[in-house]
Amino acid sequence: MLITGIAVSPGIAFGQALKLNPYDSSLDYHLLPFSKIPEEQQNFHQAILELRHHLQKALDSLDEDSENYQLIEADLLLLEDEELTKQITNSIRELQFSASVAVERVFAHQASEMESLDDPYLANRAADVRSLGSRLISAINGTLGLDLTKLEKETILLAQDITPAEFALLPLEHINGIVLQTGGLNSHTAILARAAGIPALLSCDYPEIDIDNHDRLVLDGLDGVLHVNPNEELQKQLEQKYFSEALRRQNLLAFKDKPAITSDHHRVMLLANVGSLNEITHLSDVGADGIGLFRTEFMVMNANKIPDEQAQYSLYCDAIKALDGNIFTIRTLDIGADKELPSLELEGEENPALGLRGIRYCLSFPELIKTQLRAILRAANHGPIRLMFPMVNHVEELDQLFNIIEECKQELDYEEKGFGEISYGIVVETPAAVMNLSSMLERLDFVSIGTNDLTQYTMAADRTNPKLNHDYPSFSPAVLALIKMTIDTAKAANVTVALCGELASDPKIAPILVGMGLDELSVSIGSMLEIKSVICNSEHKALTKLAKKALTMDRIATLNQCIATNNPD
């Protein structure tokens, strides 16, 4: 049996099926008959024990000095609070509440009391308490989730969806592949899977086929197919395909220590898109020139609160030390739309992609970005930093940002903490940013084109909707024209121009981007060697000619044909 999906991270993976159950935090509002009260109280106590066991195993795997250790320890202490347990048990008995409703009411009351206190630490703990209550309700409903921390067998994980926060908790060393019912080529799960080098198939309706845990699966991330319990002949064919792909990847290691220079000596800076310090330690494995996009929001996806200034400062200093003078480009917190943080209570919006996201959110809550800016300014004392702001559309937003930066510098001067010089840029993600770019360039040292969102806002097509991926691709005449317009505008002002969207990681499209005049490409670590090999095996003169030809195409089909043939004539 086989089923198709969108191949978002290449490679072939073999493993046993493991279905990740979704959490269920729904509440049962029916009043309990008296005869059911003892059973419901027992369900509650069993859920407490299960969640405590789950948290204790997570605690045992962490360093005692880590912030997560302290947060989990606080959660365990709350679950061991006899008074809290007594309140919930009494609510079930006296008010005939279900266990889920009793937990929700008591934990909500506890959180509200914390929020009313003058102690800022306890006030911040209110969100942690609500989150803990939600997890306890999931345990009551039997969906606390699989404990993946002790996973040993080679696994292909199947789930409806995996958020960036959940992805960060996966034991990736035991997961050979990922299959999701949702998502598309530019979804954040796709980006994370590519960065981790894990084959992934998204928008795959696997429930159509009866798959059981421990079934043998083969995920073909080259052709976008999931094979279920393949027969012996097919298994051998897939194994041969796997070994051929492994050999091809082995040959790419020859480019590890080579710079990205075309055969006619044109240099392209090849940088990496990363979201953690751990990824930075792997840059030397692929010979990257530095970091072109450091996604700071990915580091706080699992945190119950935004790291304070000192924690962020230490993090950026560690990154600077690991980079040893190479390019370090930080993007300020990119929040909203499909990137929610548990540490922030984002208000629901009818259309979040067009709402309070990116720099709009930070400007609405200036204390949030001031904490980050102060930490970055201080870290710049220890090495070079480039800082870029997401979703900037017009110069007035830049004016506000630079006013806040000046406030931060004055505060740091007054506190005698010091700060270093920083290069500033923006991520060009909307047609408005392209059209308004000339008015902003005098304040900028570089620009970076984010093609994932630029496509979404140009084509009016939700980047997370897999039904739109085919008809509204990132590589289209309209998007290509906006990229070229951005490059030409920036070059005219002698401003460095980069591209950090997923287009840069596509070996068929990267040559055209280089031919269009980009100074830098920022790609996923897993794609670095392949993109480097394409550049090194090309002639820049031919790439320029190919790019000019691509820019004349007025149909998606003919543009795709142009990249397929890779023929400038």
matplotlib code that plots the C-alpha trace (Angstrom):
import matplotlib.pyplot as plt

x = [0.0, 1.1, -0.1, 1.2, 2.0, 4.1, 7.8, 9.2, 12.5, 14.4, 15.7, 14.4, 13.6, 12.8, 11.2, 8.3, 5.1, 4.3, 1.1, 1.3, -2.1, -3.4, -4.0, -7.6, -8.2, -12.0, -14.3, -17.2, -19.9, -22.4, -23.3, -22.2, -24.7, -23.7, -22.9, -20.2, -18.4, -15.9, -14.9, -14.4, -12.3, -10.2, -9.8, -8.5, -5.9, -4.8, -4.2, -2.2, 0.0, 0.5, 1.4, 3.8, 5.5, 5.7, 7.2, 9.6, 11.0, 11.5, 13.2, 15.6, 16.9, 17.7, 20.5, 19.6, 20.9, 18.6, 15.6, 13.4, 14.4, 13.3, 9.9, 9.2, 10.2, 7.7, 5.0, 5.7, 5.5, 2.1, 0.8, 2.0, 0.1, -2.3, -4.6, -5.0, -5.7, -8.3, -10.1, -10.4, -11.6, -14.2, -15.5, -16.1, -18.0, -19.9, -20.6, -20.9, -18.3, -16.5, -12.8, -11.9, -14.2, -13.0, -9.4, -10.1, -12.0, -9.5, -6.4, -8.0, -8.7, -5.2, -3.8, -6.1, -4.8, -1.2, -1.9, -3.2, 0.0, 2.6, 5.4, 6.2, 7.6, 4.4, 2.4, 4.3, 3.7, 0.0, 0.4, 2.4, -0.4, -3.0, -0.8, -0.3, -4.0, -4.5, -2.0, -3.7, -7.1, -5.4, -4.3, -7.8, -9.1, -6.5, -4.4, -1.4, 0.5, 3.2, 6.4, 9.0, 11.9, 12.9, 12.1, 14.7, 13.6, 14.0, 10.7, 8.6, 6.3, 2.8, 0.7, -2.0, 0.4, 3.5, 4.0, 7.5, 7.3, 6.5, 9.2, 11.8, 11.0, 11.2, 14.1, 15.3, 18.1, 15.5, 13.1, 13.9, 11.0, 8.0, 4.5, 1.9, -1.7, -1.3, 1.3, 3.0, 6.4, 6.9, 5.3, 7.5, 7.5, 8.9, 11.6, 12.6, 12.6, 14.9, 17.2, 17.4, 17.9, 14.9, 12.9, 9.3, 6.0, 3.3, -0.3, -0.4, -3.9, -2.6, -5.8, -7.2, -5.0, -5.2, -1.8, -1.0, 1.8, 4.9, 3.9, 6.9, 7.0, 9.3, 9.1, 10.3, 11.0, 12.3, 9.1, 6.6, 5.3, 4.7, 4.9, 3.1, 4.4, 6.1, 6.6, 10.1, 10.8, 9.7, 11.7, 14.8, 14.1, 13.7, 16.9, 18.8, 17.3, 18.4, 22.0, 22.2, 21.0, 23.4, 26.3, 25.2, 25.2, 28.6, 30.0, 28.8, 31.2, 33.9, 32.5, 32.6, 35.7, 35.3, 33.9, 30.9, 32.8, 31.7, 34.0, 34.6, 35.6, 32.4, 32.0, 28.6, 28.3, 26.5, 25.0, 22.7, 19.2, 19.2, 17.0, 19.2, 22.8, 22.9, 22.5, 25.3, 27.7, 27.0, 27.9, 31.5, 30.1, 29.0, 31.5, 29.0, 30.1, 28.0, 24.4, 22.0, 19.0, 18.9, 15.2, 15.1, 11.4, 12.2, 14.4, 11.4, 8.7, 8.7, 9.5, 6.7, 8.1, 10.3, 13.9, 15.0, 17.7, 20.6, 19.5, 19.3, 22.6, 24.4, 22.8, 23.9, 27.4, 27.6, 26.6, 29.2, 31.9, 30.9, 30.9, 34.4, 34.0, 31.8, 28.6, 25.9, 22.5, 19.8, 16.1, 14.1, 11.2, 8.8, 5.6, 2.0, 0.2, 1.3, 4.0, 2.4, 4.4, 3.0, 4.7, 2.6, -1.2, -1.9, -5.4, -7.4, -7.6, -9.9, -7.0, -3.7, -1.5, -2.7, -2.8, -0.5, 2.6, 6.3, 7.5, 3.9, 3.6, 6.9, 6.0, 2.7, 4.5, 7.8, 9.0, 9.2, 11.5, 13.5, 14.5, 15.8, 17.5, 19.3, 20.6, 21.8, 23.4, 25.4, 26.4, 27.7, 30.6, 31.9, 31.7, 30.0, 26.2, 23.8, 20.2, 17.1, 13.5, 10.7, 7.5, 8.7, 6.6, 7.3, 9.9, 7.7, 8.1, 11.8, 11.7, 9.9, 12.4, 15.5, 13.9, 13.6, 17.2, 18.3, 16.4, 18.1, 21.5, 20.8, 19.6, 22.7, 25.0, 23.3, 23.6, 27.3, 26.6, 28.0, 27.0, 28.6, 27.9, 25.4, 24.6, 20.8, 18.6, 15.0, 13.4, 11.5, 8.3, 5.6, 5.0, 4.7, 8.2, 9.6, 7.8, 8.9, 12.4, 14.1, 12.8, 14.3, 17.7, 19.5, 18.9, 19.9, 23.2, 21.6, 18.3, 17.2, 14.4, 12.0, 10.4, 8.0, 5.9, 6.6, 4.9, 2.0, 1.3, 2.0, -0.3, -2.9, -2.4, -2.0, 1.4, 0.1, -2.7, -1.5, -4.4, -2.8, 0.8, 0.5, -1.4, 0.4, 4.1, 6.9, 8.7, 6.4, 6.8, 5.3, 7.5, 10.6, 9.9, 9.6, 12.9, 14.6, 13.1, 14.5, 17.9, 18.1, 16.9, 19.3, 22.3, 21.6, 22.1, 25.2, 23.3, 24.0, 21.1, 20.5, 17.7, 16.8, 13.6, 13.2, 13.8, 17.5, 17.6, 16.2, 19.2, 17.1, 16.3, 19.4, 21.4, 18.8, 18.9, 22.7, 22.4, 20.0, 22.7, 22.2, 25.2, 24.2, 22.0, 20.9, 19.8, 18.9, 22.0, 20.7, 20.8, 24.1, 26.4, 24.1, 23.7, 27.4, 28.1, 25.6, 27.3, 30.9, 29.9, 28.4, 29.7, 28.4, 28.2, 25.8, 23.8, 23.3, 22.0, 19.7, 18.3, 17.6, 15.7, 13.7, 12.6, 11.1, 8.7, 5.1, 3.7, 4.4, 4.6, 7.3, 9.2, 9.3, 10.4, 13.2, 14.6, 14.1, 16.2, 18.7, 19.4, 20.1, 19.8]
y = [0.0, 3.5, 7.1, 10.3, 13.7, 16.7, 15.9, 18.8, 17.3, 15.0, 11.5, 8.0, 6.7, 3.2, 2.7, 1.5, 3.5, 5.5, 7.6, 10.6, 11.2, 14.7, 16.4, 16.6, 19.4, 19.5, 19.8, 17.6, 19.9, 17.2, 17.0, 13.7, 11.3, 10.6, 6.9, 8.1, 10.5, 7.9, 6.7, 10.3, 11.1, 8.0, 9.2, 12.5, 10.9, 8.6, 11.5, 13.3, 10.3, 9.9, 13.6, 13.6, 10.5, 12.2, 15.4, 13.5, 11.6, 14.9, 16.3, 13.4, 14.2, 17.8, 19.7, 21.0, 24.5, 24.9, 27.1, 24.3, 22.1, 24.8, 25.3, 21.6, 21.3, 24.1, 22.2, 19.0, 20.9, 22.3, 18.8, 17.5, 20.3, 18.5, 21.5, 21.9, 18.2, 18.4, 21.4, 19.5, 16.3, 18.3, 20.1, 16.7, 15.5, 18.6, 20.3, 17.1, 18.5, 16.2, 15.9, 18.0, 20.9, 20.7, 21.0, 23.9, 25.9, 25.3, 26.0, 29.1, 30.4, 29.7, 31.5, 34.5, 34.9, 34.8, 37.5, 39.8, 39.7, 42.4, 39.9, 39.9, 36.3, 34.9, 36.9, 35.4, 31.9, 32.3, 31.3, 28.3, 27.2, 27.5, 25.4, 22.8, 22.6, 22.1, 19.2, 17.6, 17.8, 16.0, 13.3, 12.9, 12.6, 10.0, 12.0, 13.2, 12.0, 9.4, 9.6, 9.9, 10.6, 6.9, 6.0, 3.5, 2.0, 3.6, 5.4, 7.1, 9.5, 10.1, 13.0, 15.4, 18.3, 19.1, 22.6, 24.1, 23.8, 20.1, 19.6, 21.0, 18.2, 15.3, 12.8, 13.3, 10.8, 8.0, 9.5, 8.6, 10.3, 12.5, 12.2, 14.8, 15.2, 19.0, 21.5, 22.4, 23.2, 26.4, 25.5, 25.8, 22.0, 21.6, 24.2, 22.5, 19.0, 20.3, 21.9, 18.7, 16.6, 14.4, 13.2, 14.5, 14.1, 16.7, 17.0, 13.2, 11.8, 8.6, 7.8, 6.7, 3.6, 1.5, 2.0, 0.4, 1.2, -0.9, -1.4, -1.2, 2.1, 3.5, 7.3, 8.3, 12.0, 12.2, 11.2, 12.1, 8.6, 6.7, 2.9, 0.7, -2.8, -3.0, -6.5, -8.0, -6.9, -3.3, -3.2, -4.2, -1.5, 1.2, 0.0, 0.4, 3.9, 4.7, 3.6, 5.6, 8.7, 8.1, 7.8, 11.1, 12.8, 11.3, 12.8, 16.2, 16.1, 17.1, 20.6, 20.9, 23.1, 24.9, 28.4, 28.9, 30.2, 29.7, 28.3, 31.9, 33.1, 34.8, 34.5, 34.0, 34.1, 31.0, 31.3, 29.2, 29.5, 28.3, 28.3, 27.1, 27.1, 23.3, 24.0, 26.6, 23.9, 22.0, 24.9, 23.7, 20.3, 22.1, 25.0, 27.8, 31.4, 32.2, 32.7, 34.6, 34.0, 33.3, 32.6, 33.8, 32.9, 29.2, 29.2, 30.2, 28.0, 25.7, 28.3, 29.3, 32.9, 35.0, 34.7, 37.8, 40.2, 38.4, 35.0, 36.4, 38.2, 35.0, 33.1, 35.6, 35.7, 32.0, 32.1, 34.8, 32.7, 29.6, 31.6, 32.9, 36.1, 34.7, 36.5, 36.5, 37.7, 37.9, 38.3, 39.9, 37.9, 37.0, 36.3, 35.8, 34.2, 30.5, 31.0, 31.2, 31.2, 29.6, 32.3, 35.0, 35.2, 36.3, 37.5, 35.6, 37.4, 36.6, 36.8, 36.5, 36.5, 40.0, 41.0, 41.8, 39.8, 40.3, 43.8, 45.0, 42.9, 44.1, 47.7, 47.2, 45.8, 47.8, 46.3, 42.9, 44.1, 46.4, 43.4, 41.7, 44.8, 45.6, 42.0, 42.2, 45.6, 44.3, 41.2, 43.3, 44.3, 40.7, 40.3, 41.5, 41.2, 42.0, 42.6, 42.5, 43.2, 41.0, 42.4, 46.0, 47.6, 51.4, 53.8, 55.0, 51.6, 51.9, 55.3, 53.8, 51.0, 53.3, 55.5, 52.5, 51.5, 55.0, 54.6, 51.3, 52.8, 55.6, 53.2, 51.0, 54.1, 55.2, 51.7, 51.5, 48.2, 49.3, 48.3, 47.6, 48.7, 46.8, 46.5, 46.9, 45.3, 44.3, 41.1, 42.1, 40.0, 42.1, 43.9, 47.1, 46.6, 46.2, 49.4, 51.4, 50.0, 53.1, 55.3, 52.9, 52.1, 55.2, 53.6, 50.1, 48.2, 45.2, 43.6, 40.0, 38.7, 36.3, 34.5, 32.4, 35.3, 37.4, 34.7, 34.5, 38.2, 38.6, 35.7, 36.2, 32.4, 31.0, 29.4, 26.8, 25.6, 22.6, 22.9, 26.1, 25.0, 23.8, 26.7, 29.4, 28.3, 30.5, 30.4, 32.4, 35.3, 37.8, 36.8, 36.6, 40.2, 41.5, 39.7, 41.4, 44.8, 44.4, 43.5, 46.4, 48.9, 47.8, 47.6, 51.1, 52.3, 50.0, 48.0, 44.3, 42.1, 38.5, 35.9, 33.8, 32.2, 28.5, 29.3, 29.6, 26.0, 24.7, 23.5, 24.1, 27.7, 28.9, 29.2, 31.7, 33.7, 33.9, 35.0, 37.8, 39.4, 38.4, 38.8, 36.1, 33.0, 31.8, 28.2, 25.3, 23.4, 20.2, 21.9, 23.7, 21.2, 20.7, 24.4, 24.9, 22.1, 23.7, 27.1, 25.7, 23.7, 26.7, 29.6, 32.9, 34.3, 31.5, 32.0, 35.6, 34.7, 32.0, 34.6, 37.1, 34.3, 33.4, 37.0, 37.0, 34.1, 35.2, 31.7, 29.4, 26.5, 28.0, 29.3, 25.7, 24.5, 27.0, 25.8, 22.1, 22.5, 24.9, 26.2, 29.9, 29.7]
z = [0.0, -0.6, -0.2, -1.6, 0.1, -0.3, 0.0, 2.0, 3.2, 0.8, 1.6, 2.1, 5.6, 6.9, 10.3, 12.4, 12.4, 15.6, 15.7, 17.9, 19.5, 19.6, 23.0, 24.2, 26.7, 26.2, 29.2, 30.2, 31.6, 32.5, 36.2, 37.6, 39.1, 42.8, 41.9, 39.5, 41.9, 43.4, 39.9, 38.7, 41.8, 41.1, 37.4, 38.7, 41.1, 38.3, 36.0, 38.7, 39.0, 35.3, 34.7, 37.7, 36.3, 32.8, 34.3, 36.6, 33.6, 31.7, 34.8, 35.1, 31.6, 32.2, 33.8, 37.3, 36.4, 33.3, 33.4, 32.1, 35.1, 37.5, 35.7, 35.6, 39.3, 40.1, 38.2, 40.2, 43.5, 42.5, 41.5, 45.0, 46.8, 49.1, 49.5, 45.7, 45.3, 48.1, 46.5, 43.2, 44.9, 46.9, 43.8, 42.2, 45.3, 46.4, 43.0, 41.0, 38.5, 36.1, 36.9, 33.8, 34.9, 38.5, 37.4, 35.1, 37.7, 40.5, 38.4, 36.8, 40.3, 41.4, 38.3, 38.9, 42.4, 41.2, 38.6, 41.3, 43.4, 43.3, 42.9, 39.2, 39.3, 40.8, 38.4, 35.5, 36.9, 36.3, 32.6, 33.8, 36.1, 33.3, 31.0, 33.7, 34.2, 30.5, 30.5, 33.5, 31.7, 28.7, 31.1, 32.5, 28.9, 28.2, 25.7, 27.7, 24.7, 24.0, 26.0, 23.3, 25.6, 25.8, 22.2, 21.1, 17.8, 14.4, 14.0, 11.4, 13.3, 12.1, 13.4, 12.4, 13.0, 15.0, 16.2, 16.4, 20.2, 20.0, 17.3, 19.7, 22.2, 19.8, 20.3, 16.7, 17.0, 17.1, 14.4, 10.9, 9.2, 9.8, 8.2, 8.8, 7.7, 7.4, 6.2, 3.0, 1.5, 3.4, 6.7, 9.8, 10.4, 6.9, 7.6, 10.8, 9.2, 6.5, 9.0, 11.0, 7.8, 8.5, 5.5, 5.8, 4.0, 4.7, 3.6, 3.6, 4.4, 6.0, 7.9, 4.5, 4.9, 8.0, 9.6, 13.0, 15.3, 14.5, 10.8, 8.5, 6.6, 4.0, 3.5, 0.0, 0.4, -3.1, -4.9, -2.1, -1.3, 1.9, 1.5, 4.1, 4.7, 1.2, -0.2, -0.4, -4.0, -3.4, -0.2, -2.1, -4.8, -2.1, -0.3, -3.6, -4.0, -0.5, -1.0, -4.3, -2.5, 0.4, -2.1, -3.8, -0.4, 0.5, -2.7, -1.6, 1.4, -1.1, -1.0, 2.8, 3.0, -0.3, -0.6, -2.9, -5.9, -9.5, -12.1, -13.4, -9.9, -8.7, -4.9, -3.2, 0.6, 1.6, 5.1, 7.2, 8.6, 12.2, 15.3, 18.1, 19.5, 18.7, 15.0, 15.1, 16.2, 13.0, 10.7, 10.3, 9.1, 5.9, 5.7, 6.1, 5.9, 9.0, 9.9, 7.6, 9.7, 13.5, 14.3, 17.9, 18.4, 17.9, 21.1, 23.2, 21.7, 24.8, 27.4, 29.8, 29.7, 27.4, 28.6, 30.4, 29.2, 30.9, 29.5, 26.0, 26.4, 27.4, 24.5, 21.9, 23.4, 23.2, 19.5, 18.8, 20.4, 18.4, 15.2, 15.8, 13.7, 11.0, 10.0, 12.7, 11.5, 14.2, 13.4, 16.2, 17.5, 14.7, 16.5, 15.3, 12.4, 12.5, 15.2, 18.6, 21.8, 25.0, 27.0, 25.3, 25.3, 21.8, 21.1, 18.6, 15.2, 12.3, 9.9, 11.9, 8.7, 8.1, 11.8, 14.7, 13.6, 13.2, 14.0, 14.4, 17.5, 19.0, 18.3, 20.1, 23.1, 23.1, 26.4, 24.7, 22.0, 24.3, 26.4, 23.2, 21.8, 25.0, 25.1, 21.5, 21.9, 24.9, 23.1, 20.2, 22.5, 22.0, 18.2, 15.0, 14.8, 12.0, 13.2, 11.0, 11.6, 10.2, 8.4, 8.1, 5.4, 5.6, 6.8, 9.7, 11.3, 11.0, 12.6, 15.7, 15.9, 15.8, 18.4, 20.7, 19.9, 21.0, 24.2, 24.9, 24.2, 26.6, 29.3, 28.9, 29.1, 32.3, 33.7, 32.6, 30.8, 27.4, 23.9, 20.6, 17.0, 15.0, 11.2, 10.6, 8.0, 7.3, 6.0, 2.7, 3.0, 1.3, -1.9, 0.2, 1.5, -2.0, -3.2, -0.2, 0.0, -1.5, 1.3, 4.0, 2.5, 4.0, 7.4, 6.4, 6.0, 4.3, 3.3, 3.2, 1.1, 2.9, -0.1, 2.0, 3.2, 0.1, -1.9, 0.5, 0.4, -3.3, -4.4, -1.6, -0.8, 2.7, 2.9, 5.3, 3.1, 1.1, -1.4, -2.7, -3.0, -6.6, -8.1, -6.2, -5.9, -4.5, -7.8, -10.1, -12.5, -10.0, -7.1, -9.3, -10.5, -6.9, -6.0, -9.0, -8.1, -4.5, -5.7, -8.2, -5.6, -3.0, -5.4, -6.6, -3.0, -2.5, 0.1, 0.5, -0.5, 0.7, 0.3, 3.4, 2.1, 1.2, -2.5, -1.7, -0.5, -3.8, -6.0, -9.2, -8.3, -6.4, -9.7, -11.0, -7.8, -8.0, -11.6, -10.6, -8.5, -4.9, -2.7, -0.2, 0.0, 3.4, 3.4, 5.7, 6.9, 5.3, 1.9, 2.2, 0.5, -2.4, -3.0, -2.7, -5.3, -7.7, -7.4, -7.7, -10.8, -12.6, -14.6, -13.3, -16.9, -17.8, -14.6, -15.4, -18.8, -17.3, -14.9, -17.7, -19.5, -16.5, -15.9, -19.4, -18.6, -18.0, -17.1, -14.2, -16.5, -18.8, -15.8, -14.4, -17.8, -17.8, -14.5, -15.5, -18.6, -16.9, -20.4, -20.8, -24.6]

ax = plt.figure().add_subplot(projection="3d")
ax.plot(x, y, z, "-o")
ax.set_aspect("equal")
plt.show()
